[in-house]
Amino acid sequence: MEQRVTVTGAGGFIGHHLVKNLKQRGYWVRGVDIKEPEYESTDADEFLLLDLRTWENCVQAVDGVEHVYHLAADMGGIGYITANHADIARNDILINTHMLEASRKAGVFRFLFSSSACIYPEYRQNEADVTALKEDDAYPAMPEEGYGWEKLFTEKLCQYYQEDYEIETRVARFHNVYGPLGTWDGGKEKAPAAISRKIAMAEDVDEIDIWGDGSQTRSFMYIDDCVEGVYRIMHSEYQMPLNLGTDELVTINELVDTVARIAGKQIEKKHDLSKPQGVRGRNSDNTRIKEILGWAPSIPLEQGLADTYRWVAEQVRTAAVPGHTR
């Protein structure tokens, strides 16, 4: 008998890719989201349009499944999460607490929560040449406002549910996931997609806007590494949070230069210091995930960006066709 699983956030970027991955592995998959996937049809055996802020919908979402991959969240790029603290914190805490409790009551065996590197204290991320973040660096706590706090709170809630109710919980701390089929415009897109869009729309030797001075640093994980890591963490026996990201640190200026090289364009950068740029530096320390799983994300940034840029450029071309609607 095939194992039955639920993926929340299945209409979003990571959730949609995860559904495809789980189907390829032979699972029966229920996808749940407030919206359907935007760029292609779902592979889920069953797809439910549900607002998971509501208790009854969470009960429906987890009925009859053994594992829950909980990715649903109100989130977006740096512009969105810095401008909507109250909405994000309220919406996500409702979603997360209802999903955990519904899973417990339904007898779900294992529950994976998608956390974020935004839980790490800002005081550890003040330099561009940042020391890679270890899992234990989360405390003393000072996460990003709104989104970071609700993620950190839910990590603790998963711990409490495991200790008090013996539901197996797993926590993956995502570090900047990117790739094809992700949001690329509208204000919720992440840096790789936004930069790809700007360069795809630019003429050669054109100028594009860059948020901040471009010297801020990040690591970026390609979507295939992300879904592989999520599956491995879910099936591990490790019960504490694990970083899930690459340790290939780059500046935003270097990210722009890489995409421009892939596109075959010369691009001038116009730095907008009035825009939010987040912490000065952030990178993933992958020591623990290698110890626990014998594996870590490894797809090189330039390889993943090449696939991402080609997909975003095609979306830009298609959107420019008269009469096209998405």
DRENTOR-329560 format. One record per atom (N, C-alpha, C, O, CB): x, y, z; residue in one letter. Coordinates in pm, whole numbers, plus 50000, padded with zeros to 5 digits. Glycine has a CB too. Layout:
residues N
XYZA/...
//
This chain:
residues 326
500854988050000M/500005000050000M/500885012450000M/501795013650082M/499045000150123M/500615021649908E/501445033549898E/501195042850016E/500065044050065E/501195040849766E/502265049550061Q/502145058650174Q/501455071450129Q/501695076450019Q/503535061750234Q/500605076750216R/499835088750186R/500445100550262R/500675099750383R/498325086950222R/500695111550190V/501295123350250V/500545135750207V/499885135950103V/502785124550211V/500645146150290T/500115159350256T/501275169150241T/502205169150322T/499095164350364T/501205177450138V/502135188650121V/501315201450126V/500505203950037V/502945187449986V/501525209650230T/500865222650232T/501765232750160T/502975230950150T/500575227250379T/501145243250110G/501885252550026G/502175246649889G/503115250949821G/503185256550093G/501375236949847A/501625229649722A/501345237849598A/501685233749487A/500785217149719A/500725249449615G/500545258449502G/501705267949484G/501765275449386G/499275266149518G/502635267749580G/503795276549574G/504985269949510G/504925258449467G/504145281149712G/506065277249505F/507275273149434F/507865260249489F/507965250349416F/508305284149441F/508265260149616I/508915248349672I/507925236849685I/508245225449653I/509535251549809I/506715239849732G/505715229449749G/505375222349620G/505195210149619G/504475235249809G/505265229849511H/504955223749381H/506075214249337H/505795203249291H/504745234749275H/507325218449352H/508435209749318H/508475197449409H/508795186449364H/509755217349328H/508155199249537L/508155188049631L/507085177749595L/507335165749603L/507945193049774L/505915182349555V/504865173149513V/505355164649396V/505165152449396V/503585180949472V/505975170849298K/506505163349183K/507525153049228K/507505141649181K/507135172949081K/508405156949318N/509445147949368N/508855135949441N/509275124549421N/510395155449460N/507865138549526L/507245127649603L/506465118149512L/506465106049536L/506325133449710L/505815123549410K/505105114849316K/506085105749243K/505785094049220K/504305123249215K/507245111149206Q/508265103049139Q/508775091949230Q/509215081449183Q/509425111749093Q/508715094249361R/509155084149458R/508055073949490R/508305064349563R/509595090949587R/506865075749435G/505815065849451G/504785068649559G/504005059749592G/506425053049478G/504765080749614Y/503805084149720Y/502455088349661Y/502375093449549Y/504365095249809Y/501395086149738W/500095092549713W/500165106149781W/500415107049901W/498875083849767W/499935116849704V/500165130349755V/498895138749748V/498255139849643V/501285137249676V/498565144649862R/497525154849867R/498215168549873R/498975171249966R/496565152749990R/497955176949776G/498455190549778G/497395199749836G/496205198249807G/498855195149637G/497825209349918V/496895218749980V/497475232749968V/498655234949995V/496635215050130V/496635242249929D/497055256249924D/495825264849905D/494735260049876D/498085258649810D/496045277849922I/494975287549899I/494855290749751I/493895297249708I/495215300349979I/495855286149672K/495865288449528K/496495276549459K/497255269049520K/496615301549493K/496185274849331E/496805264149253E/498175268749202E/498455280749200E/495895260149134E/499035259249160P/500315263149103P/500125272648984P/499195271048905P/501105250649059P/501005282348974E/500805293048878E/501265289648737E/500675294248640E/501515305348923E/502315281648724Y/502975280348595Y/502785266748527Y/503055265548408Y/504415282848611Y/502325256748599E/502005243848540E/501065236348633E/500935239948750E/503275235548511E/500405226048581S/499435218648661S/500135210248768S/501285206148751S/498585209648570S/499435207748876T/499985199648984T/500005184848946T/499175180248868T/499175201649112T/500955177549003D/501005163048989D/500315155949105D/500285143649109D/502445158348979D/499765163549200A/499165157549320A/497995148549282A/497275151149186A/498685168449416A/497815137849360D/496665129049340D/495375136349376D/494315133749319D/496805116349424D/495485145249472E/494335153149516E/494845167049552E/495855168249622E/493595146349639E/494175177449505F/494585191049537F/493395198449596F/492355199949532F/495135198449409F/493575203149721L/492505209849791L/492815224749804L/493885228649851L/492275203549930L/491875232949762L/492005247449781L/491445251049918L/490225251549938L/491255255449667L/492345253350013L/491945255650152L/492755267050212L/493955268250188L/492125242950235L/492095275350291D/492765285650369D/493125279450504D/492245276950586D/491855298550387D/494405277050526L/494835269750645L/494895278350770L/495335273550875L/496175263650620L/494475290650762R/494305298550884R/493075293850961R/492905297351078R/494185313550850R/492235285950896T/490985281050954T/491145266751003T/491615258150928T/489835282050853T/490755264151126W/490945251251190W/490335239751110W/490995229751085W/490345251451329W/489085241151070E/488395230351000E/489125226450871E/489135214750833E/486955234350969E/489725236150804N/490455233150681N/491725225050709N/492125216650629N/490795246150609N/492355227850822C/493545220150859C/493185205650891C/493925196450857C/494245226550980C/492045203750956V/491575190250984V/491375182550853V/491755170950842V/490255190651066V/490775189150755Q/490555182950624Q/491885180050554Q/492025169850487Q/489685191950537Q/492845188950569A/494115187750498A/494905175450540A/495605169450459A/494955200150521A/494795171550667V/495635160650719V/494885147550736V/495465137750783V/496235164650852V/493645147150699D/492845135050719D/493425123250640D/493585124050518D/491385137650677D/493725112450711G/494105100050646G/495515099250591G/495805090550510G/493185097550539G/496405108350634V/497775107850584V/498735104350697V/498425106150815V/498175121250520V/499925099350660E/500925095250758E/501985105950782E/502475107650894E/501585082450714E/502345113050677H/503345123550686H/502755136750637H/501945137050544H/504595119850605H/503185147850701V/502805161250658V/504075169350634V/504895171050724V/501895168250763V/504215174150512Y/505275183650478Y/504635197550481Y/503915201350389Y/505935180450335Y/504915205050586H/504215217650606H/505045229450556H/505945234350625H/503865219550755H/504735233850434L/505455244850371L/504595257350357L/505125267850320L/505945240550235L/503315256650385A/502435268150364A/502835279750453A/503085278050572A/500985264250391A/502885291650395A/503255303650471A/502895316050392A/502835315950269A/504765303650505A/502645326750464D/502535340050405D/503945345750403D/504495349050508D/501525349450487D/504535346950285M/505925351450278M/506225356950139M/505395356450049M/506885339950314M/507455362150124G/507885367549996G/509315372250006G/510035368150097G/506975378949949G/509725380849916G/511075386149918G/511255396650027G/510335399250105G/511425392149784G/512445402650031I/512785411850139I/511865423850145I/511545428750253I/514215416550123I/511415428750029G/510495440150028G/509175436850096G/508615445050168G/510245444749887G/508675424650070Y/507385420650127Y/507485417850275Y/506645422550353Y/506865408350055Y/508485410150317I/508515406050457I/508905417450551I/508635416650671I/509475394550476I/509535427950500T/509865439450585T/508715449450594T/508745458450678T/511095446450533T/507705447850509A/506605457550507A/505305452050563A/504315459250569A/506375462150367A/505295439250605N/504035432950646N/504205424350771N/503775412850773N/503485424350532N/504835429950874H/505125422250995H/503885416351060H/503855404451092H/505855430751094H/502865424451081A/501665419951152A/500925409251074A/500555398851129A/500735431651181A/500695411650945D/499965402050863D/500695388750857D/500085378150874D/499755407450722D/501995389150833I/502775376750821I/502775369050953I/502525357050954I/504205379850778I/503055375951064A/503105369251193A/501745363151229A/501675351651272A/503555378951303A/500675370851212R/499345365751245R/498965353851157R/498565343351208R/498295376751231R/499085355651026N/498665345050934N/499445332150956N/498865321250960N/498825349650790N/500755333350969D/501575321350978D/501435314351113D/501495302051120D/503015324750954D/501255321851220I/501045315351350I/499715307851352I/499635296951408I/501075325851465I/498685313551292L/497405306351281L/497585293551200L/497125282851242L/496325315251216L/498235294551085I/498455282950999I/499245272151073I/498865260451073I/499185287050871I/500345276151135N/501255266351195N/500655259451317N/500785247251332N/502555273051235N/500015267051404T/499445260951525T/498285251751490T/498145240951547T/498985271751624T/497445255951397H/496325247451355H/496815234751287H/496285223951311H/495395255151262H/497845236051202M/498345224251131M/498985214151226M/498805202151211M/499345228351025M/499735218951324L/500355209851420L/499295202651503L/499365190451522L/501305217451512L/498335210051553E/497315203851637E/496425194351557E/496075183551605E/496455214551703E/496065198151435A/495265189351351A/496025176551318A/495445165751315A/494855196551220A/497325177851295S/498145166051266S/498215156751387S/498125144551373S/499565170351224S/498365162651504R/498385154551626R/497075146851644R/497085134851670R/498645163351749R/495975153851630K/494675147551651K/494375137051546K/493655127351573K/493585158051651K/494925138851426A/494665129251317A/495575117051325A/495415107651247A/494845136051183A/496535117151418G/497445105951430G/498545105751325G/499095095151294G/496675093351421G/498875117451271V/499985118451176V/501265113651243V/501545117551357V/500145132951123V/502035105351174F/503235099651234F/504395109751236F/505135110551334F/503655087151158F/504555117251128R/505705126151120R/505305139251051R/504555139150953R/506875119351044R/505825150451104F/505435163851060F/506715171851036F/507495173851129F/504525170951167F/506935176550913L/508095184850882L/507675199450866L/506755202650792L/508805179850755L/508385208150938F/508125222450932F/509235229350854F/510415227250881F/507995228351074F/508835237650758S/509815245450681S/510075258650752S/509285267950744S/509305247950535S/511205259150821S/511625271450887S/512505279450793S/512505277050672S/512375268351020S/513265288850847S/513995298150763S/515265302950831S/515345303250954S/513115310150726S/516245306650752A/517455312950806A/517145326550867A/517985332350935A/518505314550697A/515935331750844C/515535344450906C/515415343351057C/515255353551125C/514215349050847C/515475331151112I/515405329751258I/516725333451325I/516765335551446I/515035315351296I/517795334351249Y/519105336951310Y/519225351551355Y/518665360451291Y/520235333651212Y/519945353851466P/520025367451522P/520725377251427P/521715373951362P/520765367151654P/520175389051422E/520765399351337E/522185402851382E/523015406751300E/519895411951338E/522475401451514Y/523805405151562Y/524885395651513Y/526075398651527Y/523805405451713Y/524515384251457R/525505375151399R/525665377351248R/526405369951183R/525115360751426R/524985387351193Q/524945389151048Q/525205403651008Q/524615408750913Q/523595384550993Q/526095410151081N/526355424351060N/527505427250963N/527735438750926N/526655430851190N/528215416650922E/529355418450833E/529115410650703E/528545399750705E/530665413850901E/529555416350592A/529435409350464A/530265396550463A/529855386450407A/529845418550348A/531455397150524D/532315385450537D/531885377750661D/532625376750759D/533835389450544D/530685372350655V/530015366850773V/530545352850806V/530915345250717V/528485366250749V/530585349650935T/530845335950977T/529585327750951T/528485331650990T/531255335251129T/529755316450884A/528605308050850A/527835304450976A/528415301851082A/529045295350776A/526515304150964L/525635302351078L/525445287651112L/525015279751028L/524295308751052L/525765284051237K/525515270751288K/524115270351351K/523585280551392K/526595266551392K/523545258451356E/522205257051413E/522115262551555E/521085268251592E/521795242551413E/523165260851634D/523145265451772D/523225280751785D/523025286151893D/524285259151848D/523515287551675D/523625302151677D/522275309251687D/522225321451696D/524345306951553D/521195301651686A/519855307751692A/519605315051824A/518755323951831A/518795297151672A/520345311351928Y/520125317152062Y/521435322852116Y/522495317452087Y/519555306652160Y/521365333752194P/520205341852233P/519485347652110P/520125352152015P/520645353252326P/518175347352115A/517355350151997A/517225364951968A/517025373152059A/515995344052015A/517325368351841M/516965381551789M/516735380151639M/517475385751558M/518075392251821M/515705372551602P/515445370051459P/514895382351388P/514655392751450P/514485358451443P/514695380951257E/514075391751181E/512655394051232E/511955384751271E/514075388551029E/512255406751230E/510915410151277E/509845403051194E/510005401051074E/510705425451272E/508765399451260G/507635393351191G/507905379151148G/507685369751224G/507265401651071G/508385377551027Y/508605364450965Y/509585355951046Y/509325344151070Y/509105366150823Y/510695361851087G/511685354251163G/511175349651298G/511415338351340G/512915362551182G/510455358551366W/509925354951499W/508895343751491W/508905334651574W/509305367251566W/508005344251392E/506985333751387E/507615320251349E/507135309851392E/505885337451286E/508665320451268K/509355308051234K/510035302251358K/509945290251384K/510385310451122K/510715310651434L/511415305851553L/510425300451657L/510675290151720L/512275317051614L/509315307551675F/508285302851768F/507765289051727F/507575280351812F/507125312951773F/507535287151597T/506995274251553T/508035263151565T/507665251651590T/506515275251408T/509315266351550E/510345256251579E/510185251151722E/510225239051745E/511755262051558E/510015260351817K/509835256251956K/508525248451974K/508475238852050K/509845268452049K/507485252651905L/506205245651915L/506355231151865L/505785221951925L/505115253051834L/507105229151757C/507375215451710C/508095207351818C/507785195651840C/508215215751581C/509055213651885Q/509785206951993Q/508825202952105Q/508895191752156Q/510895216052048Q/507935212152144Y/507005209352254Y/506035198252217Y/505735189652300Y/506235221952291Y/505545198252093Y/504625187752049Y/505315174152050Y/504715164052085Y/504085190851909Y/506575174152012Q/507325161552013Q/507515156552157Q/507365144652184Q/508695163451944Q/507855165652247E/508105161952386E/506825158152460E/506815148552536E/508795173252458E/505745165552437D/504515163552515D/503555153452453D/502845146452524D/503805176652531D/503535152752320Y/502545144452251Y/503155133152169Y/502425124752116Y/501715153052162Y/504475132852159E/505195122052090E/504845121151942E/504895110251884E/504895108952156E/504505132351880I/504425132851735I/505815136251684I/506435145851731I/503355143351686I/506305128551590E/507655130751536E/507655143651452E/506915144651355E/508115118551450E/508485153251490T/508595165651413T/510015167351360T/510985163151424T/508195177851501T/510125173451244R/511405176551180R/511375191151137R/510325196351099R/511675167051059R/512525197851143V/512595212051109V/513745214351012V/514885210851041V/512765220751236V/513445220250897A/514455224050798A/514515239250791A/513495245750765A/514135217950658A/515695244850812R/515875259350802R/516355262950662R/517545261650631R/516875264450909R/515435267550578F/515755270650439F/516625283150428F/516405293050498F/514475272550357F/517615282550339H/518445294050306H/518255297450158H/518835290950072H/519955291150338H/517435307550129N/517355313649995N/517235303449881N/518205300749811N/518555322149971N/516045298049864V/515795288049760V/515395295149630V/514645304849633V/514675278149805V/515915290349518Y/515605296449388Y/515515285649281Y/515905274149303Y/516685307049348Y/514985289349165G/514905280049053G/513715283048965G/512955292248993G/514835265849104G/513535275248857P/512385277048767P/511055274548839P/511005267348939P/512505267748647P/510005280548786L/508635279148834L/508385286948963L/507395284649032L/508305264648855L/509305296048997G/509115304549114G/508605318349076G/508695322448960G/510415305849190G/508065325449173T/507585339149150T/508725347749097T/509815347849154T/506985345249280T/508475355048988W/509535363048926W/509145377748911W/509955385848867W/509885357348791W/507915381148948D/507495395148943D/506375397249044D/505895387649105D/507035399148799D/505965409849063G/504815412749148G/505145416949289G/504235420949363G/503955401149152G/506415416049332G/506785420949464G/507145410249565G/507735413349668G/505685428849517G/506805397649538K/507135386849632K/508315378349587K/508685368649653K/505935378049653K/508915381949473E/510015373949420E/511295375949500E/511525386549559E/510255377449274E/512135365549502K/513435366149569K/514485371749473K/514235373449354K/513845352149620K/515675374449528A/516715381349453A/517095374549321A/517165381449219A/517935382749538A/517355361349315P/517745355349187P/516705357349077P/517055360048962P/518005340649205P/515435355949113A/514375357749014A/514225372348975A/514035375548857A/513055352349067A/514305381349073A/514165395649043A/515305400448953A/515065407748856A/514155403749173A/516515396348984I/517665400248903I/517575394148763I/517885400648664I/518975395948971I/517135381548757S/516955375148625S/515935382748542S/516145384748423S/516515360548641S/514835386948604R/513815394548531R/514365407848481R/514165411548365R/512595397148622R/515065414948568K/515605428048529K/516585426848414K/516575435048322K/516275434748648K/517445416748419I/518425414948312I/517765409948185I/518165413948075I/519515405148357I/516765401248197A/516045396548078A/515345408048007A/515235408047885A/515025385748116A/514865417848083M/514155429348025M/515095440247977M/514675449347906M/513195435048126M/516365439448014A/517325450047981A/517925448047843A/518045436747795A/518435450648086A/518295459047781E/519095458547660E/520555456847699E/520925459047815E/518885471347573E/521385452947603D/522815451847632D/523365465547671D/522945475747617D/523585446147509D/524305465647766V/524895477747822V/523805486647883V/523885498947877V/525685485547714V/522805480547940D/521715487748006D/522025488748155D/522965482548205D/520345480647981D/521205496648226E/521365498548370E/520175492448442E/519035494348400E/521505513548404E/520425485248551I/519335479648631I/519495484048776I/520605486548824I/519305464148621I/518365484948846D/518365488848987D/518735476849073D/518245465749052D/516995494449028D/519605479249171I/519995469249270I/519665474749408I/520065485949440I/521515465449258I/518955467149489W/518615471649623W/519845471049714W/520505460649723W/517465463149682W/520135481949781G/521315482749867G/522565485649785G/522485488749666G/521485469749946G/523735484649851D/524985487749782D/525555475849707D/526595476949642D/526005492849880D/524885464349715G/525325452549641G/526425444649706G/526805434049657G/525765456649507G/526945449649818S/528025442549887S/527495432849992S/528275425150049S/528975452549952S/526195433050020Q/525615423450114Q/525755409350056Q/525695407449935Q/524115426850142Q/525945399550143T/526245385950098T/525155376050138T/524475377750239T/527585381350155T/525015365750054R/524065354950079R/524585342050015R/525505342249934R/522655358550023R/523975330850055S/524125318449980S/522745315149921S/521715318949977S/524665306550071S/522745308049808F/521505305049737F/521465290249702F/522425284749647F/521365313749610F/520335283749734M/520185269349713M/519215266549599M/518095271649597M/519695262449842M/519655258449504Y/518805254849391Y/517685245449436Y/517875237349527Y/519645248349279Y/516545246549372I/515335239549415I/515515224449420I/514935218049509I/514205242949322I/516275218449330D/516455203949332D/517165199449459D/516815189149517D/517235199249209D/518165207149503D/518835204249630D/517855205849746D/517895198149842D/520045213449650D/516985215649737C/516045218349846C/515095206549868C/514955201749980C/515235230949817C/514455201849761V/513475191149778V/514155177949818V/513575170049892V/512655189149649V/515375175649769E/516115163849812E/516425164649961E/516285154850034E/517425162349731E/516845176550006G/517135178350147G/515915176950235G/515995170950342G/517765191750170G/514795182350192V/513555181150268V/513185166450287V/512825162350397V/512405188650197V/513295158650181Y/512955144450191Y/513905137250286Y/513475129050368Y/512995137750052Y/515185140250276R/516155133550362R/515965137350509R/516085128850597R/517575137050317R/515675150050535I/515445154250673I/514195147650730I/514195142950844I/515315169550681I/513135147250650M/511905140750696M/512155126250737M/511585121550835M/510835141350588M/512995119250664H/513205104950688H/514405101950777H/514755090350797H/513355097850558H/515035112450830S/516125110350924S/515545108451065S/514355110551088S/517125122450922S/516405104451157E/515985103151296E/516405115151379E/516315114851502E/516555090451356E/516855125751314Y/517335137551385Y/516145146751415Y/515385150151325Y/518415145051302Y/515985150651540Q/514775157551583Q/514935172651605Q/513975179451640Q/514295151451710Q/516135177851583M/516385192151602M/516475199151466M/516625192451364M/517675194351683M/516385212551464P/516465219751336P/517785217551265P/518835216551328P/516255234551358P/517705216851132L/518895215551048L/518905226450941L/517885229150878L/518945201550982L/520065232650922N/520235241550808N/520025233850679N/520465222450665N/521625248250810N/519355240250584L/519225234750450L/519545245950351L/518675253850315L/517785228650425L/520795246450309G/521255256850219G/522645253550170G/523265244050219G/521235270650287G/523155261150075T/524535259350033T/525435268250118T/524965277250188T/524705262449881T/526735265550111D/527695274150180D/528565281850080D/529685285850111D/528585265750274D/528015283949959E/528695291549854E/528285306349868E/527255310549815E/528325286049710E/529095314049938L/528765327949971L/529115337149854L/530215336449799L/529495332450098L/528155345949817V/528385355849711V/527775369249752V/526835369749831V/527775351049575V/528315380049697T/527685393049713T/526545394249612T/526495386849514T/528705404649694T/525645403449636I/524575405849540I/525145411149409I/524635407949302I/523535415749598I/526195419249417N/526865423749294N/527385411949213N/527275411749091N/528015433349328N/527965402049283E/528465390149213E/527305382049154E/527435376349046E/529275381349309E/526195381649225L/525005374949172L/524555381449042L/524255374548944L/523865375149275L/524515394749040V/524145402148918V/525125399148806V/524715396648692V/524105417348946V/526415399448836D/527425396948733D/527305382948675D/527505380948555D/528835398848792D/526975373248759T/526825359548712T/525635358248618T/525755351948513T/526675349948830T/524505363948655V/523315363248568V/523575370748437V/523175366148331V/522075369248641V/524245382248445A/524555389848323A/525455381648229A/525275381848108A/525245403248358A/526425374548287R/527305366148206R/526515354948140R/526735351848023R/528455360348292R/525605348848214I/524755338348158I/523905343848044I/523705337147942I/523845332348268I/523405356148062A/522545362347961A/523335367747841A/522765371047737A/521755373548023A/524655368647857G/525475374247751G/525305389247734G/525385394447623G/525175367347623G/525055396147846K/524815410547842K/525805417947933K/526245412648035K/523375413847883K/526125430047893Q/526865439047980Q/525855447648054Q/525035454447991Q/527885447847899Q/525915447448186I/524905454248267I/525585463948363I/526575460648427I/524055443948346I/525045475848371E/525485485648469E/524555484948590E/523355482848576E/525505500148409E/525115486648708K/524325485648830K/524045499548886K/524955507748900K/525055477048935K/522775502148918K/522375514448985K/521895510649124K/520815504949139K/521265522048904K/522685513749225H/522385509449362H/521395519049428H/521635531149434H/523675508449445H/520295513349477D/519255521249544D/519355518849695D/518885508649745D/517825517549490D/519975528249765L/520215526549908L/518955528949992L/518965526650113L/521295535949953L/517875533549928S/516635535750002S/515835522850020S/514905522450100S/515775546249930S/516175512349947K/515425499849951K/515965490650061K/517135491450096K/515485492749815K/515105481950117P/515575472450219P/516545462450159P/516375458150045P/514385465050283P/517565458850235Q/518525448950188Q/518745437650288Q/519555428750263Q/519835455650156Q/518035438050401G/518155427350499G/519475427950573G/520125438350578G/518005414050432G/519865416650632V/521105416150708V/522285417950613V/522155416250492V/521225402650786V/523435421450671R/524605424450588R/525195411850526R/525675412150412R/525665431550670R/525165400850599G/525715388450546G/525045376350607G/524695376450726G/527215387850569G/524855365750527R/524235353450578R/524745341650497R/524725341750374R/522685354250572R/525195331350568N/525665319250502N/525325307250590N/525155308550712N/527195319950473N/525235295650529S/524865283450600S/526115275450637S/526955272650552S/523925274850514S/526225271750764D/527245262250807D/526635248250791D/525645244950856D/527705264950957D/527225240250705N/526645227150671N/527305215450744N/527135203950705N/526735224950524N/528065218550848T/528745208050923T/527755197650976T/527975185650962T/529545214051039T/526675202451036R/525755193051102R/524955184751003R/524765172751024R/524815200651192R/524485190850895I/523695182950799I/524565172050736I/524065161250705I/523095192050690I/525845174950715K/526755164750662K/526955153450763K/527015141750726K/528105170950625K/527045157050890E/527205146850994E/525955138151005E/526055125951017E/527495153451129E/524785144451000I/523525137351021I/523105129450898I/522715117850910I/522425146951059I/523185135550781L/522655129450659L/523735123650568L/523425115950477L/521855139550583L/524995127450591G/526035123550497G/525835129950361G/526235124350259G/526075108650482G/525225141550360W/524825148450236W/524645163150267W/524345166950380W/523495142350177W/524835171550165A/524525185850176A/524255191150036A/524745185449939A/525695193650245A/523495202050024P/523255207949892P/524575211149821P/525515216249882P/522415220749904P/524645208049691S/525925209149621S/525835214449479S/526865215849413S/526575195849618S/524635217549430I/524505222549293I/525125236449285I/524695245449357I/523005222849247I/526125238549199P/526805251549192P/525845262749153P/524895260749077P/527945250949091P/526105274549208L/525225286049183L/525105289049034L/523995291348985L/525755298349258L/526195289248963E/526125292848821E/525285282948742E/524565286848650E/527535293648761E/525365270248776Q/524555260048709Q/523065262448734Q/522265262248640Q/524945246048756Q/522705264748860G/521295267148893G/520775280148834G/519635280848790G/521115267249042G/521615290448835L/521205303348779L/520975302548629L/520105309448576L/522235314048811L/521755294248560A/521565292848416A/520165287448386A/519485292648298A/522655283548355A/519745277248458D/518395271748440D/517335282048478D/516315283548410D/518215259048524D/517585289048588T/516615298948637T/516475310548540T/515365314748508T/517015304048774T/517605315648492Y/517555327048399Y/516815323248270Y/515985330948221Y/518985331948366Y/517115311548216R/516435307548092R/514925307048112R/514165311348026R/516945293848045R/514495301748227W/513055300848251W/512445314748269W/511405317748209W/512765292248376W/513065323348350V/512535336748372V/512525344648241V/511555351748214V/513365344248478V/513575343548161A/513625350748034A/512485346547942A/511925354747870A/514975348447965A/512145333647945E/511025328947864E/509705334647916E/508825338047836E/510975313547865E/509545335848048Q/508345342148103Q/508235356748061Q/507155361548028Q/508345341048256Q/509365363648063V/509375377748022V/508985378947875V/508185387647839V/510785384048045V/509525370347789R/509195370747646R/507715367747625R/507045374547547R/510055360747567R/507205357547694T/505805353847679T/504875364847727T/503855367747664T/505515341047754T/505245371147841A/504405381847895A/504355394047804A/503415401847810A/504915385848032A/505375395647719A/505425407147628A/504575405147504A/504375414547428A/506845409847586A/504075392947483V/503245390147366V/501895397047381V/501235395247484V/503065374847346V/501445404947282P/500155411947293P/499015402147319P/498915391747254P/499875420047165P/498175405747415G/497005397547446G/497295386147541G/496375378747578G/496445392147322G/498565384547581H/498895373547673H/498405376747813H/498565387947862H/500415370947675H/497815366747877T/497445367948019T/498015356048091T/498105345048035T/495895368848038T/498415358148216R/499035347448293R/498115343548408R/498455334648486R/500415351848347R/
//
